């Protein structure tokens, strides 16, 4: 006969898979006195079931112990570094706008673009802070039969009490940058308008010069023709003087103009000295007299 000891025995089952740990959100203060809300998560597994059972018994107590250890180590690491070290990863990161402008335009960014998104340098970065938390927590957790596999920051954000002031500061900075952009745009527009006005003035000046040259050439040619015609015969000179006088009448007298001439007026001289008998009809023309007031030129003047 055989007897089993102990007489009462309980089977405790432990999970050998990789388990999740999702820590609670906690307010923490960075080295540069910024209050932030930090969410941390991790992955762990049971490395020694006997030690784990003796120290913690079950997963619920294990998660509670992880909360205490990882929250403490995270708080210590966050307090040792500035806020930017916890949210930045790439040490040589460039502002996106600067890179885009340099790539697309091939020119250096403007002063406003140089100020937009200027990123201060970092020494460690978010990944190294996570590695530091993991490194510091592993020795404290191994004594419980637990192997800590990884720790990551899920979220790092401003505390709601300071978010509004941060947002207002960001808005003010962006408004200043927008003003710089507008000022640079207005300056560029003024430069373009000035160049346009200068070009227009140059074109108009050149066109005016050419017009004056053409008018001067035409006037000189007309004067030459008039002079030749005037000097041919006395009758041609008299006709030329008569036509010029009629042209003057046409320019001075309109349909609504009333003028009073004296008998000594130069303008009235042709009307006063006209002698229809002195005009001999041409061969084949009628010998009838046509009064001056019925001549086409005078009729046009009198309108």
Secondary structure as GFF3:
##gff-version 3
##sequence-region A 1 303
A	DSSP	beta_strand	19	22	.	.	.	ID=ss1
A	DSSP	beta_strand	26	29	.	.	.	ID=ss2
A	DSSP	beta_strand	35	46	.	.	.	ID=ss3
A	DSSP	alpha_helix	49	55	.	.	.	ID=ss4
A	DSSP	alpha_helix	59	80	.	.	.	ID=ss5
A	DSSP	alpha_helix	83	87	.	.	.	ID=ss6
A	DSSP	alpha_helix	96	105	.	.	.	ID=ss7
A	DSSP	alpha_helix	111	115	.	.	.	ID=ss8
A	DSSP	alpha_helix	126	142	.	.	.	ID=ss9
A	DSSP	beta_strand	146	158	.	.	.	ID=ss10
A	DSSP	alpha_helix	160	230	.	.	.	ID=ss11
A	DSSP	alpha_helix	234	252	.	.	.	ID=ss12
A	DSSP	alpha_helix	269	272	.	.	.	ID=ss13
A	DSSP	three_ten_helix	276	278	.	.	.	ID=ss14
A	DSSP	three_ten_helix	292	294	.	.	.	ID=ss15
A	DSSP	alpha_helix	296	302	.	.	.	ID=ss16
###
